[in-house]
């Protein structure tokens, strides 16, 4: 059990400095597809646990353009906005469907604009990652009331389901908001 605690603590520490580039930190120049794919992979590799790299493929990008998730490139070149969309889509599709991702992006973009929506997404994603790091770190400490190491996976999985449930409900409500064109969103 001590080895498990140690591994969990190391993992948490490896994520401690995770940072998603904000709008102003994204490259402000036209990029080719392979550069976009390389950047998305570089930004997200620390948090998406997979043997499959790159995390994004040209076929996926083309599909996102066809489905209207991202604007079409201009003369086969991608800009800052494309990169921002692709970072958000690649992370979000890990937990919700592509159609839900599209609805959420449309809603948030309408409410606050693309730049602000992207920066908000980055802030919230980093806060959520810090939250799970803190959970991992607390479970490895010698506390008066210990967090039971053998329950972390089931707690995290059940919270993930509950959060997914909430996200799906909010997306449905947001779609209704977009379709009705209401100017004010009531809480």
KEKE-3310 file (N, C-alpha, C; in steps of 0.2 Angstrom, whole numbers, plus 5000, padded with zeros to 4 digits):
npx = (5004:5010:5018:5009:5003:5015:5017:5005:5006:5017:5012:5002:5010:5017:5008:5005:5010:5003:4997:4986:4988:4983:4972:4980:4993:4993:5000:5001:5000:4999:4996:5001:4992:5000:5007:4998:4992:5003:5006:4993:4994:5006:5002:4992:4996:5001:4989:4980:4979:4985:4991:4991:4997:4998:4986:4976:4971:4973:4961:4952:4952:4947:4935:4929:4928:4919:4908:4905:4911:4922:4929:4932:4948:4959:4965:4971:4978:4979:4973:4975:4962:4957:4966:4963:4949:4952:4960:4951:4940:4947:4950:4937:4929:4933:4924:4911:4899:4903:4892:4887:4898:4899:4887:4889:4900:4895:4885:4893:4902:4893:4888:4899:4909:4922:4936:4936:4928:4936:4947:4941:4937:4950:4954:4944:4947:4960:4958:4950:4959:4968:4960:4959:4972:4974:4966:4972:4985:4981:4976:4988:4994:4998:4985:4974:4961:4960:4960:4953:4963:4959:4947:4947:4947:4934:4927:4931:4927:4913:4910:4914:4904:4893:4896:4897:4883:4877:4884:4878:4865:4865:4870:4859:4849:4855:4855:4842:4841:4849:4841:4829:4833:4833:4838:4841:4848:4840:4843)
npy = (4994:5006:5008:5011:5023:5031:5031:5037:5049:5054:5055:5064:5075:5077:5082:5095:5107:5108:5117:5125:5133:5150:5161:5172:5166:5157:5152:5166:5165:5158:5141:5125:5109:5098:5105:5110:5098:5093:5103:5102:5089:5091:5100:5093:5080:5078:5076:5067:5051:5040:5028:5031:5042:5054:5063:5069:5068:5071:5067:5068:5082:5087:5081:5088:5100:5098:5095:5107:5111:5117:5132:5132:5130:5143:5143:5131:5133:5135:5145:5154:5153:5141:5132:5134:5129:5116:5111:5112:5104:5091:5088:5089:5079:5068:5065:5069:5068:5072:5080:5085:5093:5102:5109:5114:5122:5131:5138:5144:5152:5161:5167:5173:5175:5170:5170:5174:5163:5152:5155:5154:5141:5135:5140:5134:5120:5118:5121:5110:5100:5103:5101:5087:5083:5087:5079:5067:5070:5072:5059:5053:5057:5057:5058:5063:5059:5048:5048:5035:5025:5014:5018:5028:5027:5022:5033:5043:5039:5038:5051:5057:5052:5058:5071:5071:5069:5080:5090:5085:5088:5102:5106:5102:5111:5123:5122:5123:5136:5143:5140:5146:5159:5168:5182:5183:5173:5163:5158)
npz = (5000:5003:4992:4982:4987:4986:4972:4968:4974:4967:4954:4955:4959:4946:4939:4944:4939:4927:4913:4903:4887:4887:4877:4872:4873:4863:4847:4836:4822:4805:4804:4798:4795:4801:4811:4819:4824:4831:4841:4848:4853:4861:4871:4877:4881:4894:4902:4895:4896:4886:4874:4862:4850:4838:4848:4841:4824:4806:4799:4810:4812:4799:4800:4810:4805:4794:4802:4808:4819:4820:4812:4794:4788:4781:4766:4768:4780:4798:4811:4827:4833:4828:4834:4848:4848:4845:4855:4866:4861:4860:4873:4879:4872:4878:4888:4885:4871:4854:4848:4859:4864:4853:4855:4868:4865:4856:4864:4875:4867:4862:4873:4879:4870:4859:4863:4877:4881:4878:4887:4899:4899:4900:4912:4921:4918:4922:4936:4940:4937:4947:4958:4958:4960:4972:4979:4977:4983:4997:5000:5002:5013:5030:5039:5052:5050:5039:5021:5012:5003:4995:4990:4982:4968:4965:4970:4962:4950:4951:4954:4942:4934:4939:4937:4923:4920:4925:4916:4904:4906:4907:4895:4887:4892:4888:4874:4872:4876:4866:4855:4857:4858:4868:4877:4890:4902:4914:4930)
capx = (5000:5015:5021:5003:5003:5020:5015:4999:5009:5022:5008:4999:5016:5019:5002:5005:5012:5000:4995:4984:4989:4977:4971:4986:4999:4993:5004:4998:5002:4995:4999:4999:4989:5004:5010:4992:4992:5009:5004:4988:4997:5011:4998:4987:4999:5002:4983:4976:4983:4984:4997:4989:4999:4995:4979:4972:4973:4970:4955:4948:4951:4943:4928:4926:4926:4913:4902:4904:4913:4928:4928:4936:4955:4960:4971:4975:4981:4975:4974:4974:4955:4957:4970:4959:4944:4954:4962:4944:4937:4950:4948:4930:4927:4935:4919:4905:4899:4904:4887:4887:4904:4897:4882:4892:4905:4891:4882:4898:4904:4887:4887:4905:4914:4927:4942:4934:4925:4942:4951:4937:4938:4956:4954:4940:4950:4965:4955:4948:4965:4971:4956:4960:4979:4973:4963:4978:4990:4978:4976:4995:4997:4996:4980:4970:4955:4963:4956:4954:4966:4956:4941:4948:4945:4927:4924:4932:4923:4906:4909:4914:4898:4888:4898:4895:4876:4876:4886:4874:4859:4866:4870:4852:4846:4859:4853:4835:4842:4851:4836:4824:4836:4832:4843:4843:4847:4838:4846)
capy = (5000:5012:5009:5014:5030:5034:5032:5042:5056:5056:5056:5071:5080:5078:5087:5101:5113:5108:5123:5126:5140:5155:5164:5176:5162:5152:5155:5171:5164:5153:5135:5119:5104:5094:5109:5110:5092:5093:5107:5100:5084:5093:5103:5089:5074:5077:5074:5062:5045:5035:5026:5033:5049:5060:5063:5072:5067:5076:5065:5071:5089:5087:5079:5093:5106:5096:5095:5113:5112:5123:5135:5129:5133:5148:5141:5125:5136:5136:5151:5153:5151:5134:5128:5134:5125:5109:5109:5111:5098:5085:5087:5088:5073:5062:5064:5070:5067:5077:5084:5089:5097:5107:5113:5118:5128:5137:5142:5148:5157:5166:5170:5177:5176:5164:5171:5173:5156:5148:5156:5152:5134:5133:5141:5128:5113:5118:5121:5103:5096:5104:5097:5079:5082:5088:5073:5062:5071:5071:5052:5050:5060:5054:5062:5061:5055:5046:5046:5028:5024:5009:5020:5034:5026:5022:5039:5048:5037:5040:5059:5058:5050:5063:5077:5070:5069:5088:5093:5084:5092:5109:5107:5102:5117:5128:5121:5126:5144:5145:5139:5151:5166:5172:5186:5183:5166:5163:5153)
capz = (5000:5003:4985:4979:4990:4983:4965:4967:4975:4961:4948:4957:4958:4939:4936:4948:4935:4921:4911:4896:4885:4886:4870:4870:4873:4857:4842:4832:4815:4802:4805:4794:4799:4805:4816:4824:4828:4835:4846:4853:4857:4866:4876:4881:4882:4901:4905:4892:4897:4881:4871:4855:4849:4841:4851:4835:4817:4801:4798:4815:4811:4794:4802:4814:4800:4791:4807:4810:4826:4820:4805:4789:4787:4776:4762:4772:4786:4804:4816:4834:4835:4827:4839:4854:4847:4844:4862:4870:4858:4862:4880:4881:4869:4883:4893:4882:4864:4850:4847:4866:4864:4849:4858:4873:4863:4853:4869:4878:4863:4861:4880:4881:4864:4858:4867:4884:4882:4878:4893:4904:4899:4902:4919:4924:4917:4927:4943:4941:4938:4954:4963:4959:4962:4980:4982:4977:4988:5003:5002:5003:5019:5036:5042:5058:5047:5033:5015:5011:4997:4991:4988:4978:4961:4964:4972:4957:4944:4952:4953:4935:4931:4941:4933:4916:4920:4926:4910:4899:4907:4906:4887:4884:4893:4884:4867:4872:4876:4860:4850:4859:4857:4874:4879:4897:4904:4921:4934)
cpx = (5004:5017:5015:5003:5009:5019:5010:5002:5014:5017:5005:5004:5017:5014:5002:5006:5008:4996:4992:4985:4983:4978:4978:4992:4999:4997:4999:5000:4999:5000:4997:4996:4994:5007:5004:4992:4998:5008:4999:4991:5002:5007:4995:4990:5000:4995:4979:4981:4981:4991:4997:4991:5000:4988:4974:4975:4970:4963:4950:4946:4946:4936:4925:4924:4920:4907:4901:4906:4919:4927:4933:4943:4955:4966:4975:4979:4976:4977:4973:4967:4954:4960:4966:4953:4946:4957:4956:4941:4940:4950:4941:4927:4929:4929:4912:4905:4901:4899:4886:4892:4902:4892:4885:4897:4900:4888:4887:4901:4899:4887:4893:4910:4919:4933:4941:4932:4931:4946:4947:4937:4944:4957:4950:4944:4956:4963:4953:4953:4968:4967:4958:4967:4978:4970:4968:4983:4987:4978:4983:4998:4994:4991:4977:4964:4958:4958:4958:4957:4962:4949:4941:4946:4937:4924:4925:4928:4915:4905:4910:4908:4893:4890:4896:4887:4874:4878:4881:4867:4859:4867:4863:4848:4849:4856:4846:4836:4844:4845:4830:4826:4835:4839:4846:4843:4846:4841:4840)
cpy = (5006:5013:5013:5021:5034:5036:5037:5049:5058:5058:5063:5077:5082:5082:5094:5107:5113:5115:5123:5133:5144:5158:5167:5172:5157:5156:5160:5171:5159:5147:5130:5114:5100:5098:5110:5104:5091:5097:5105:5094:5086:5096:5098:5082:5073:5074:5069:5056:5040:5033:5029:5041:5049:5059:5065:5070:5071:5074:5068:5078:5090:5086:5085:5099:5104:5096:5102:5115:5117:5126:5132:5133:5138:5146:5136:5127:5137:5142:5149:5151:5143:5130:5128:5129:5118:5107:5108:5105:5092:5083:5085:5081:5067:5060:5065:5069:5073:5082:5088:5094:5103:5112:5117:5124:5133:5141:5146:5153:5162:5170:5175:5178:5171:5165:5170:5166:5151:5149:5154:5144:5132:5134:5135:5122:5113:5118:5113:5099:5097:5101:5090:5078:5083:5082:5067:5063:5070:5063:5049:5053:5056:5059:5059:5057:5054:5046:5039:5027:5019:5012:5026:5033:5025:5029:5044:5045:5039:5047:5060:5057:5056:5070:5077:5071:5077:5091:5092:5088:5099:5110:5106:5108:5123:5128:5124:5134:5146:5145:5144:5158:5170:5176:5185:5176:5166:5157:5149)
cpz = (5000:4996:4981:4981:4986:4976:4964:4969:4970:4955:4949:4956:4951:4936:4939:4944:4928:4919:4904:4894:4884:4879:4868:4870:4867:4852:4838:4825:4812:4802:4800:4798:4804:4811:4821:4828:4833:4842:4851:4857:4862:4872:4880:4883:4890:4905:4902:4892:4891:4877:4863:4854:4841:4843:4846:4829:4812:4799:4803:4814:4805:4795:4806:4810:4797:4795:4809:4817:4826:4813:4800:4789:4781:4772:4765:4778:4792:4808:4823:4836:4834:4832:4846:4854:4848:4851:4866:4868:4860:4869:4882:4878:4873:4887:4890:4874:4860:4849:4854:4866:4859:4852:4864:4871:4860:4859:4873:4874:4862:4868:4881:4876:4864:4863:4874:4885:4883:4885:4899:4905:4902:4910:4923:4924:4922:4934:4944:4941:4945:4959:4964:4961:4970:4983:4982:4982:4995:5005:5003:5009:5025:5040:5048:5056:5040:5027:5013:5004:4992:4988:4983:4970:4960:4966:4965:4951:4945:4952:4946:4932:4933:4938:4926:4915:4921:4919:4904:4900:4905:4898:4884:4886:4889:4877:4867:4872:4870:4855:4851:4858:4862:4875:4886:4899:4912:4924:4938)
residu = (UNK:UNK:UNK:UNK:UNK:UNK:UNK:UNK:UNK:UNK:UNK:UNK:UNK:UNK:UNK:UNK:UNK:UNK:UNK:UNK:UNK:UNK:UNK:UNK:UNK:UNK:UNK:UNK:UNK:UNK:UNK:UNK:UNK:UNK:UNK:UNK:UNK:UNK:UNK:UNK:UNK:UNK:UNK:UNK:UNK:UNK:UNK:UNK:UNK:UNK:UNK:UNK:UNK:UNK:UNK:UNK:UNK:UNK:UNK:UNK:UNK:UNK:UNK:UNK:UNK:UNK:UNK:UNK:UNK:UNK:UNK:UNK:UNK:UNK:UNK:UNK:UNK:UNK:UNK:UNK:UNK:UNK:UNK:UNK:UNK:UNK:UNK:UNK:UNK:UNK:UNK:UNK:UNK:UNK:UNK:UNK:UNK:UNK:UNK:UNK:UNK:UNK:UNK:UNK:UNK:UNK:UNK:UNK:UNK:UNK:UNK:UNK:UNK:UNK:UNK:UNK:UNK:UNK:UNK:UNK:UNK:UNK:UNK:UNK:UNK:UNK:UNK:UNK:UNK:UNK:UNK:UNK:UNK:UNK:UNK:UNK:UNK:UNK:UNK:UNK:UNK:UNK:UNK:UNK:UNK:UNK:UNK:UNK:UNK:UNK:UNK:UNK:UNK:UNK:UNK:UNK:UNK:UNK:UNK:UNK:UNK:UNK:UNK:UNK:UNK:UNK:UNK:UNK:UNK:UNK:UNK:UNK:UNK:UNK:UNK:UNK:UNK:UNK:UNK:UNK:UNK:UNK:UNK:UNK:UNK:UNK:UNK)
# end
